[in-house]
């Protein structure tokens, strides 16, 4: 509770939220007023008591709390505890990725080396036109087969005699 809780209760009484002396009700004392006062008197006699001093750290740091369970207390102070199977699996995946990257780099290196020696051998216009014409013919055949299948649904079939 804040240090000025009695004043807050007096403000509630002044604004009509409560209709009695809330601070005296909480502390069990004789009420200072009844109803809605115009200006509530100060709940403190003499000087206002100081607020609690909260222990603040001298530097900004994270202080790990000690585990109170006896099973969890270990000498290892790291916050992350990965099981060994995860470490082995990650190592295997990382090694596989490195091998794959090495093979790809080797093939890219061979292609680049051949391209630097003779760039026109890698890109020939006749190869490109042959490739595109073959793909266009295959696409045209596929579309034609699908069009025939769709139009066959709507053709009227003559009844069998």
C-alpha positions, 0 to 999 in steps of 0.5 A: 500500500502506498504511503498516502492511502488514507488521503486516497480514501479521504478523496473517495469520500470527498467525491462521493464514492464512499460515505464514511471515513475509510481510513478510520474504518480500516484502522478501527479508530473513531471516525473523523467525519461522517458523510461527504466532507468539503475538504478532508482533514489531513490523516497525519498528525505532524509530519508525513511519514516517509515512504518505504525505501526499496533496495535498489541495485547499484548497477543495472544487472541481472541477478539469477535467483537460486533454485530452492528445489534440491533436484535442480541445484547444479554446479552449472550456472548456465541458463540453458540446459540442452540435452546431448541428443539435441547437440548431436543432432544439431552437429549432424545437421550443421555438418551436412549443411557444410558438406552440401554447401561445399559440393554446391560451391565446387559445382558453381566453381567448375561452371564459373571456370568454364564460363570465364574461359569461353562464355559463348559456349555456355549460352548459345541462341540455338540451344535456347530456341530449341528448349523453348520450342520444345516446351511450347509444343509440350504445353500446347499438346497438354492444353489441347488434350485438356480442351478435348476432354472438356468438350467431350463432356458436352457432346451429345451421344447418340442413343444405342439401337 
